[in-house]
Amino acid sequence: MPQLVFLTVFFAALLALGGCSSEPEPGPEPQKTYRHSMDGTPTGLDPAHASNVYAGFLVVNLFDTLYRYRYLARPYEITENLAAGPPVVSADGLTYTITLKQGVRFQHDPAFDQGVGREVSAEDLVYSLKRHFDPEVRSRGSWLWRDRIQGMAEWQAQGSDYDQPVTGLRALDRYTVEVRLTRPFPQFVYTLTTAHSALVPREVVEARGREFGTAPVGSGPFRLISMDTTRAELERNPEYRREKIDLAAEGFDPLRHAGLGLESVDGREMPLVDRAVVDFVVDGASGWVSFTAGNEIQYVRLPPDLFDQALASRSPPRLKPDLEQQYHLHVTPEFGVTQIVFNLDDPGIGYQPDPEANLRNRDLRCALRKAFDWDQRNQVFYGGIAQIYPGVIPPAVPEFDPDADRSSVTHDPEGARQILQRLGSAENLPVLEYTYNSGVAQQRGFEQFRGQMSAVGYPDDKITRRVFATFPDVSRAASNRELQIWVYGWTMDYPDAENVLALFYGPNRAPGNNVTNYANPEYDRLFEQAAAMQPSPERTAIYRQLNQMLIDDCVSIAGVTRVRAYLTHRDVIGVPDRELVGGYFLRFVDVVETP
Amino acid sequence: MMWQRWWERVRQDPVTLAALVLIMLFFGVACGSWLGLIGGGWSDTSSLLRGGFSAEHWFGTNAIGQDIFQRAVFGTGVAFQVGVSVALGATLLGAVFGSLAGYFHQRAGDGLIGWLMGVIESIPFYLLVAALAFAMQGHNLAMYLAMTLAFWTTTARLVRAETIRLRQMPFVEAARTLGVGQSAILSRHILPNTSHLLLIQFTITFVGAVKAEVVLSFLGLGIQDGVSWGLMIAESTSDLLAGHFSNFLVASISLFLLVMALNLLADAMQDALDPRFSHPADPGPAEPSPAEPSHGT
């Protein structure tokens, strides 16, 4: 009998426990997570140091910029972000007055009064722009505004004291900023979309010091949970202003964006996901494996080597049916230009005091350009879908000339041979030194270049290589004018051809961005004239004239714009764009349950 | 006598004999490449991108239209060049430092050399090469120098142990009594008696260097001017994605065959020349046996 009682009590207790555990517990709602990938690592999360696209991608999600690009509109269009409206520009184009949205708050942080994020104000913009001119910050974005803002140079010369005013940069009231420029700079508003222009809170920056770059605090749609060399994890910023998506205003086109499910995000509050995990996957094959695993990254760049296996057609790019059922394909041209540049300071191929020798070197450069086969480079390195065009103005900007003469990008080995013969015997030809950073693809690039040059009679032993360990080493050597021939890529900062034409403007010569050290007074004069003009047919004509000058002087072998193919899982609702929209895309992305 | 013993050993074992023939074949190809008779067109490009096997291109072409056969031939020359240079350098260094340390056993020189070996062995091999490559700004010799620096210590330890044993032998005592100088004792009486060790270590280091070159070239730290099997394997990562395997197969099969043949030969050499292996009944004095370089791959 005692045994029976014991068993009864025992099972009763078990049932009771079972009953307790079967009662549904009100737990937290499942988090919606989007897993992104990037093929590189960020330089740092301090806006002053966000000098690569990977850093920029994260920074614009952690901080606010005054302006951004519309999510879906192409060609790119600028729109307000933290600014309440477009800037008011004075008649002389020198004064910009910008009003900020009210009620926007920074994320909570102990550095704030009582640890509660305070409201973002005009003073924050003033402080954030000043930081770029504080030598201690070592900003990598100061070039955007150098010599452009009145009084900034003087402020810097006087010791960069943040409590001292800058005549051309001041807060008129709590929400209004006035910027006075030294000369007209129609592209100024574009600079306020860059990650460098993001607003940072002074008290947190001063409290964190150098650690601000690893523990950032901003007013963006996400906040940082963690970051290491392989991954960054972000979560929704609960303090983010309650802004809703207006798909029409973002440039939604029912035809162009058909089948992507974008309609479902219209009218919803940003950001749409609770967590965003960004994996840094440099190797294309590894990215592909992770993407196709199904439960890892949901976005990847399709490596050109996989085009044959993944694409049913390249023009227009279309996925094979089995892949189309699982993934969305997004094809976007990069926003920039890649070219093989010559250092004109190099006496072997560049400027010479003797006009005849000068002309001879120009002919030599033109011969190398004729010998270069863009189509083959496109096939090998860009999957055959890159855009090749004469000069440096890419198709993505309105100043591009679709009817320009294409002879400068046409493979003409016979023309190259004739020029080389005219230049004399092989012994007279200079030794060419092609520089690249260590890597298989880069080495292949060199070998292809050498193969094409030797095919037109350039002696093999006169085409040498110089290899640096890393890409920044190459950039440094280019800035020091140590290189002769190398591949130079430029991602544009804003949709205006001025940004690429400035690469050949005399005063910008190395260590500035004019790494070719091109020096042409007529070019400089026209560039200065156009740089102060608002967009117009007249300005476009000047831009095209400048482009033609570069072609005629054979300053580089140009140009190509890589076209990138991206894939997203079908459960991802979004149109990724690594170019100008960049990280702004993350606030619009949604993840849905798929059947 | 030593060589005769080795040849007898090789002759009796058909597998080792086949390995020797294979090595001679590879060596012949390497000589042809050095003399410019074959493989000279390794860098020429063509419009046939990732082409298949054909009469014109026996093993097909790579992504930029280069002939894979010519590149494999040139790579054979590079493999031997790296193997011989590094094995020679490491063996020489190991012999000199090992014999000095052994001869001056338990004196300051021995301690200093022991400390130096300890320091070098404590640095991971690839880290050492990367540091040297960075310091030498991608110079061609960086890889050779780093491998030699990393590999000599194993040889030195073995030679040191053998020298400690030899310096107590009667013939060395006799030479010392007759007033023969220390350098003469080392060079005429001790070092020649370590030659069996040096030969075996040379072969083993050769194998280690060939393998290490492939790994280093794959990582972008290896050969800077030219092509090697490691570079071919590195290139093939993108070829594999695109479904082209010849670059990978040709380079890795070549590497496999040469390394396998060299290993078999090294084994035969060890069996024939090492006293412990040739006289199994007599265990002899306790000493470490020749081993692969501790920093090897």
HADDOCK unambig.tbl for C-alpha pairs under 7 A between the chains (distance, minus, plus):
assign (segid A and resid 305 and name CA) (segid B and resid 238 and name CA) 6.09 0.50 0.50
assign (segid A and resid 305 and name CA) (segid B and resid 241 and name CA) 5.98 0.50 0.50
assign (segid A and resid 305 and name CA) (segid B and resid 242 and name CA) 4.93 0.50 0.50
assign (segid A and resid 306 and name CA) (segid B and resid 241 and name CA) 5.96 0.50 0.50
assign (segid A and resid 306 and name CA) (segid B and resid 242 and name CA) 5.32 0.50 0.50
assign (segid A and resid 308 and name CA) (segid B and resid 242 and name CA) 6.84 0.50 0.50
assign (segid A and resid 380 and name CA) (segid B and resid 63 and name CA) 6.25 0.50 0.50
assign (segid A and resid 380 and name CA) (segid B and resid 64 and name CA) 6.46 0.50 0.50
assign (segid A and resid 438 and name CA) (segid B and resid 220 and name CA) 5.90 0.50 0.50
assign (segid A and resid 439 and name CA) (segid B and resid 220 and name CA) 5.69 0.50 0.50
assign (segid A and resid 440 and name CA) (segid B and resid 234 and name CA) 6.73 0.50 0.50
assign (segid A and resid 440 and name CA) (segid B and resid 235 and name CA) 5.95 0.50 0.50
assign (segid A and resid 447 and name CA) (segid B and resid 43 and name CA) 6.63 0.50 0.50
assign (segid A and resid 448 and name CA) (segid B and resid 45 and name CA) 6.56 0.50 0.50
assign (segid A and resid 448 and name CA) (segid B and resid 64 and name CA) 6.40 0.50 0.50
assign (segid A and resid 451 and name CA) (segid B and resid 43 and name CA) 6.86 0.50 0.50
assign (segid A and resid 451 and name CA) (segid B and resid 44 and name CA) 5.42 0.50 0.50
assign (segid A and resid 451 and name CA) (segid B and resid 45 and name CA) 5.14 0.50 0.50
assign (segid A and resid 467 and name CA) (segid B and resid 138 and name CA) 5.96 0.50 0.50
assign (segid A and resid 468 and name CA) (segid B and resid 137 and name CA) 6.28 0.50 0.50
assign (segid A and resid 468 and name CA) (segid B and resid 138 and name CA) 6.17 0.50 0.50
assign (segid A and resid 469 and name CA) (segid B and resid 134 and name CA) 6.53 0.50 0.50
assign (segid A and resid 469 and name CA) (segid B and resid 137 and name CA) 6.91 0.50 0.50
assign (segid A and resid 469 and name CA) (segid B and resid 138 and name CA) 6.63 0.50 0.50
